[in-house]
Amino acid sequence: MNNIFDPLQSGFKKHHSCETALVQICNDLLMARDRGECSILILLDLSAAFDTVDHEILLNRLQEYCGIDGLVLQWFSSFLAGRTQRVTLGPFQSNPVLLKYGVPQGSILSPLLFTIYMLPLGKIIQTYHCYADDTQLYMSFKPDTTDPIPKINTCLAELQEWMNENCLKLNADKTEVLVIGGQCLTAKQLQTQSMPLRLGTSDLASSNTVRSLGLLIDGELNFRSQISAVVKHSFFDLRNIAKIKHLIPSEVLPTLVHAFISSRLDYCNALYAGLPNKDLHSLQLVQNAAARLLTSQPRHCHITPILRSLHWLPIKWRILFKIGMLTFKSLHGLGPGYLEDLLQLRHTSHNLRSNGSNDLTIPRVQLKTFGSRAFCHAAPTLWNALPNGIKTAPTLDTFKSKLKSHLFSLAFMST
């Protein structure tokens, strides 16, 4: 049944996540910039998507795409039909209202059914990525070309028509547009509104940054806005934790630090690959502050022994660790197919999954600031530099342990 699902839908699927979706999207955008192209990224917003699913259309999808019929189809029909909702306020209750649309919120089946409902979407748009009801549409083009906006408007019109036919509503007010490579003709057209992007009857304005799956993406793909937000929120949480530290059991404090700080530092940090040290420095300051808080060390205390005692990889090495983990998973069928497709074995066409010990082909790139940061380049560069004893690890847990030990020794080699 997995073969029927859209390969570029990352929501509710094993081995898929927000991070893998963003790695694939940013890989495409970075490689386009490396070729000297500009891109438009459109983040489409669906209003109450799960609540507007048409039951009859969904049952037709189950029959057409999944081959479900007979008693099983009748069971799904029974699962959807006859549901009601009411409003309760104190001792008062409204009359129940029959629900003719939507899939039940909180049901384990609902995300799967919504994914099936959205299957035809891939026939309308070509370069895109979905995570549940979040859809990212993007297109790359030469800087001096004049036709991207008409092409995208045609696609948006077809998309709007399909949404209307399927009882789904695109929210133009919450749809975001980002131009990557701001000196192109298309960016000027959008800024002056001489040739606007249109969704229905609304013009879409471009922004300097957009938030995609919790990540702030800017037009230069340097993620400075994202890093700044991470630093700001992390220091806020660290100050609050410090205020109540004397009330927290010592065994609970590490859990708080990991939940509020480490998780934020690590979220989508594979996208920080290749960023200058000056851009990563503020993240390192956050980690240093967290380490000192956890170990009750003063600010002036040298940080290297503290990080080593906690067995924490510094920020730069945590990024490499994440890339290494994504690479191993992709090579061994533990990651999404779209990441595996970005990796090619060197001098052989054999299946990647059976040859995890071989080196990978490193694609040629033009610019260190863009192409070398893309996953298709950063992943094989790291992988090829690893000792064979790590690359041939039989399991993910073994690889994880060996990779961390290897990077840890490199990080603290000179100290």
N, C-alpha and C positions, 0 to 999 in steps of 0.2 A: 504493500500500500504506500510505502514511502516514495515510490517512483512517481506517484500522481501529484505530489506536492511541488509547489513552485520552489526551485532550488535557491531563489533569492528571497525567500520568506524565512526569516530567522526567529520568528516568535513561536514559542511553545514547541520547539523541536530539540531533541537530544543533540548535544555537542554544539549547539548554536547559542549565541548570546548577543546582547547589545554590543559588546566589544568586538566580536567577530564581524558583525554587520558593519560597524564603523571602520574597522581595519580594511575591509574590502572596499568600502566607499572611498575612504581617504587614499587608498592605494591607487585607485583609478584617477582621482583628482590630482594626486602628486605626479603620477606618470604623465598626465596631460600637460601639467605645467612644465615638466622636464622636456617635453616635445615643443615647448613654446606656445602651447594652446591655452585658451581661457576656458572656463566652465561656468555654467549656471546650475546651482543646486536649489531645488524647490522642495520645501518640507510641507507636504500636504496634511491638512488637519481634517479629520472626519468627526462630525458631531454625533455623539451618542451612538457610535457604530454598532455595538452589540445589541442595542435596544431597537434598531430599525431593520433588522434582518427579516426579510419576507419569508414566511414558512414555506409557501408553495415553491418559490424559487429555490430555496435551500434543498427541499426534497428532490427537485429536478436535478440539482447539482449532484446530490448523492447518487442518483440513478445514472446520470450521464458520465460523471468522472470516476465514480467508485464502483460502479456496477452493482449497486445495492438495490434490490427489489423484493417483492413478495412480503413475507412476514417481517423481515428485518426492516424494510422500508416502512411498514405499518407501525412497527415499534417506535421508530424515530418520529413518525407522525404523532403517535400517542404521547411521546416524550415532550413534544413542542406544544401540543394543543391543550386547551382547557385550563391554562394557567391564569391566575388572577392576581391583582395587587390592590392594596388599600393603604390609606394613610391613618396612622395612629398618633393622636396627640393627647397625652394624659389619659383620662378615662374615655375619651371620644374616639370613635372609629368611623371612617367613611364607608360607604357601600363598596363592595368589591367590584372591580372593573376587569372585564375580560381582556387579556393580552393577545392581540392578533399578530403582533410582530415581536421580534427580538428572541435572543437565546438566553436561558436562565443565568443570571449573574451568580458566580460562585460554583457553578457546576463544572466538574472536571471535563465534561464533553464540550462545553460551550466554546473554548478557544479552538478546539479541533474543528468544530462545525463552522466557526467564522472563517478559519483558514480555507476550508473547502469552498465556502461561499465566495471568497475573493479570488479563486483560481483563474477565472478568465481575464483578470487584470493584466497578466503578462502578455496577452495578445495585443494590447493597446500601446503599452510603453515598452521601450527596449532597454535603456540604461536606467536602472532603478534598484531600490532595495526596500524591502518591507520588514517591519518588526511589529507583528500583530496588526493594529490598525494605523500604525505610523508608516507612511510611505514617503520615501526619498526619491525624487526624480532628478536626474542630472544629465547634462549634455555638454560635450566639449567641442571646441571649434577654433579656427584660426582667428587671431586678434582683429584682422581687418575685414572679416567677412560680415555681410549685412543680413544674412538670412536666418540666424538662430532664433530670433524672437518670433517671426512668423511660423517657423516650424514648431516651436514650443507651444505657441498659441493654438495651433491646429491640434496638437496632442492634448492640450488641456481641454479644448472643446470636446474632443472625442471622449476624454476621461469624464468630463462633466455629464455628458449624455449617458455614458454607461452607468455612472453613479445614480442618476435620476431613474434610469430603467430598473435599477436594483434597489430602489428605496433607500439609498445612502445619500448623505448630504455632506458636500465639501464646504468647509467653513473658510471663506475667503479672508475674513478678518484675522484668523489665526494662522493662515498659511504664510510661511516665511520664504524669502528669496535671498540668495547670496550669490554674488558674482566673484569668482576666484580669478585673479589677474585683473585688477581694477583699471588698467590703462587701455583696455580694449574698446573698440567702437561700440559694442553692445552695452558695456557698462555706462558709457556716456549717454546712449539712447535711453536707458532706464532711468538715469539720474535726471535727465531733462524731461522725461516722459514724452519725448518725441515719438517713441514707439514702445508703448507700455505692454507688459505682460497682462493678460486678462484671464480671469477665472469667472465665468458667468458674465455678470454685468459689472464686476468689480475690477479695478486696476490693482495690480500687485506691486508694491514698492519694495525695492531692495534694501537690505540692511547691511551694516558693517560686520555684524556677527549674528549667528543663528544658533539656537540650541537644538541639537539632534540627539535624542536618546540620552539626555543628561550631559552631553558634551558641547561646550561652546566652540564653534568653528568660525574662524575669521577668514577674510578674503585672501590673506597671504599664507594661510595654512601653517602659521607659526605657533598657534595655540597659546599665545600670551594671555589672551582674555581668560581662557580656561585655567591656566596656571595661576593667574592672579586671583580668580574666584576660589580655587582650591586652597591657596595660601590664606586668604582672608577668612574663610569659614573654618579652616583648621585651627588657626590661632585663636579664633573666638571660642571654639570648643575646648582647646587646651586651657585657656584662662578659666573657663567654667569648671573644668575637671580639677584644676589646681585649687580652686576655692573650696571644693568639697572633698579634697583628697583625704583630709584627716577623718572624714566620716566613712570612708570606703575601706572595706577589708582589703588587705594587701593582695589577696589572691584574685580579687575582682578588678583591681586597677588595670592589669594588662588587657583584660577583656574590653574595658571601656576604651582604652587607647587604640586597640586594634579596630574596634567597631567604628569609632568616630574619626580616627586619624589615618591609620594604615590603609583601611579600605578606600578612603578618599584618595590617598596618594597613589594607590595601585589601580584605580579605575581607569581603564583605557590607556594605561601608561605605555602600551606598545606603540601608541601614536607619537610618543615623545622621542622615538628613536632618531638619532642624528641631530637633535636640537643642540645648539651651542651650550657650553657649560654655564654661561652667564644666565641663560634662560632657566636652567635646572637648579641654579643656586638657591633660589627662594624656596623651592621644594625641599632641598637638603636642609635648609634652616628649620623648616617645620619638623622634619624627621629628627634633627638634633634636639630640638626643644622637647619633643615627645620622649626621646630617650632619656634626657636629663630629668624630666618629670617622673618617669617610671622608676629611675634609679636614685632619685632624690639628690642629684648632683647639682652644684651651683653652675651658673652660666659660664663662668670663666674656666671651668674644668675642661681639659682637652677631650674632644668628642670621640676620637678614634678608639681609645680603649673601651669607652662605653658601648659604642656600636658593636665592637668585637665581643664584648662580654654578653651582650644580648643576642649575638649571632644574627644581627640584622645586616642585610646587604644595603649599602648606600644607594641613593636614588638612581644613579647612572647604571648600577649593576642590577637593580630591581627591574629596570627597563629591559636589559638584555635577558634577564631570567624569564620575563613574560614572553618575549619573542621566542626564546628557546622552547618554552612550553608549548606555545601555539604551533611552532614548527614540528615538534615531535608528534603532537596530536594530529596535525594535518597529514603527516607521512604515514600514520598508522591507523587511519580510519576513525580517529577519535575527534575529528574536527569537521567543519562544514566542507562540502565539496568545492565551494567557490574559493576557499583558501588553498586547498590541495591543488587546484588548477593553476595557482600562481607559482607552484614549485615544480621544477623539472630536473630529473636526474641528469648528471653530466655524462655525455658519450653513451647513453643507452636510452632505449625507449621502454624498458621493462617497467612493470607496475611499481609505483612508488612504495606501496605498502609492504612489499616483500624485499625491498632493498634499502631499508632505512640507514644502513651504514655507509652508503655511497655519498660522494659529494654532490652538491646541487649546482646547477648552472646559475651563474650570476649574470643577469641581463646587463647590457651596456646602458649607461645613463650619461646624461650631459652635465647635470648640475648636482652638486653635493647638497644644495639647499632644498632640492625637491626629490629627484629620482633616487638618490641613495637612501632617502628616508622611507621610501615606499616598502611595504612588506615584501614584495617580490624581489627586492634587492637586499634589504636589511636581514631578512631571514636566512637566505643562503650564505650571506657573508658571515654571519655568526656561526651557522651550522658547520660550514667548511673549516672554521678555525677550532672547532671542538675536537678533543682527542677521540680516537675511534672507540675507546672504552666507554665513553659516554654515549656516543651516537648509536652504539650497538646494544644499549640497555634493553633487556627483554620486556620490561614493563614500564608503565608511566611512573609509578612510584619510585622505581629504581633510578630512572632517568632524572626525576625531580631531585632526588637526594644527591646524585652524583653531580648534576649541573650546579646545584646550590653550593656544594663543597668546592667545586672548581672555581666558580665565580668569586666565592668568598676568599679563596687563597689568592686570586688575582687582585681583588680589591684591597687586601691588607698585606700584599707582598712586601712593600717597601716600608712597612711600619712595624 
